[in-house]
Amino acid sequence: MKCSSYYSFIQRLSSKPEDPEYEEMLVWVKDIAESSDHTYGSPRMSRALRILGCSVGRMKAKGLMREAGFQARRRKKYKVTTNRNHKLSLFENVLGRQFETGESALATLPNPV
């Protein structure tokens, strides 16, 4: 990147006039994000801003959210870990293993502690 390109970019940023409409949209974005508990992403944020009368697309809403410092929180997916009420049959004891509990089982261990 040329040095002149960088310095011209910095010059354009510093000479940019303040846009009251843009600042108003930033305030709206902050209000909407707080009221929605930060669950709105850019599509829902752009819809909400359009309802309020601002002509904003999804990418503009994304830029406004980034500048305001907000990101949408993602919901955690619910994962079922067990299914105890299934109607499947239990497996047969093919090996014929007998599992004992109690004092008699401790006495038959190779090295009881």
C-alpha positions in Angstrom: 0.0 0.0 0.0 1.4 3.4 -0.9 2.0 5.9 1.8 0.1 8.5 -0.1 -3.0 6.3 -0.2 -2.9 5.9 3.6 -2.5 9.6 4.2 -5.3 10.5 1.8 -7.5 8.1 3.6 -6.7 9.6 6.9 -7.3 13.1 5.5 -10.7 12.1 4.2 -11.7 10.7 7.6 -10.7 13.8 9.4 -12.4 16.2 6.9 -15.7 14.2 7.0 -18.5 16.5 8.3 -20.7 15.2 11.1 -24.0 13.7 9.9 -26.8 14.3 12.4 -28.9 11.6 10.7 -26.2 9.0 11.0 -25.7 9.9 14.7 -29.4 9.6 15.2 -29.3 6.1 13.7 -26.5 5.2 16.0 -28.6 6.2 19.0 -31.6 4.1 17.6 -29.3 1.1 17.1 -28.1 1.4 20.7 -31.7 1.7 22.0 -32.9 -1.3 19.9 -30.0 -3.4 21.0 -30.5 -2.7 24.7 -34.3 -3.3 24.5 -33.8 -6.6 22.6 -31.2 -7.8 25.0 -28.6 -7.8 22.2 -30.5 -10.6 20.3 -31.1 -8.6 17.0 -28.7 -9.3 14.2 -28.3 -7.1 11.1 -31.5 -8.3 9.3 -33.8 -7.7 12.2 -32.0 -4.5 13.1 -32.4 -3.1 9.6 -36.2 -4.1 9.7 -36.5 -2.3 13.0 -34.8 0.8 11.7 -37.0 0.8 8.6 -40.1 0.8 10.8 -38.7 3.8 12.6 -38.4 5.6 9.3 -34.7 5.2 8.4 -33.8 3.9 5.0 -31.3 1.3 5.9 -30.2 -2.0 4.3 -28.7 -5.0 6.0 -25.1 -4.0 5.4 -25.7 -0.5 6.6 -27.3 -1.9 9.8 -24.3 -4.2 10.2 -21.9 -1.2 9.9 -24.0 0.8 12.4 -24.0 -2.2 14.9 -20.2 -2.6 14.5 -19.6 1.1 15.1 -21.9 1.1 18.1 -20.0 -2.0 19.4 -22.9 -4.5 19.4 -23.0 -8.1 18.2 -26.0 -10.4 18.2 -26.0 -13.1 20.9 -26.6 -16.5 19.5 -28.9 -18.9 21.2 -27.5 -22.1 22.5 -29.0 -25.1 20.9 -30.8 -27.5 23.2 -29.2 -30.9 23.1 -31.0 -34.0 24.4 -28.4 -36.1 26.2 -30.6 -39.0 27.4 -33.7 -40.8 26.5 -35.0 -42.8 29.4 -38.5 -43.4 28.2 -37.6 -45.4 25.1 -39.5 -48.5 24.2 -36.5 -50.5 23.0 -35.8 -53.9 24.5 -32.8 -54.3 26.7 -29.9 -56.4 25.4 -29.7 -60.0 26.5 -26.9 -61.1 28.8 -25.1 -63.1 26.1 -21.8 -63.5 28.1 -23.6 -64.7 31.2 -21.7 -62.3 33.4 -23.0 -61.9 37.0 -22.3 -58.6 38.7 -22.5 -58.8 42.5 -22.4 -56.0 45.0 -21.8 -56.0 48.7 -19.4 -57.8 51.1 -19.3 -61.0 49.1 -18.2 -59.2 46.0 -15.3 -57.5 47.8 -14.0 -60.8 49.2 -13.7 -62.2 45.7 -11.6 -59.4 44.3 -7.9 -60.3 43.6 -6.4 -57.7 45.9 -8.9 -56.2 48.3 -7.8 -53.0 49.9 
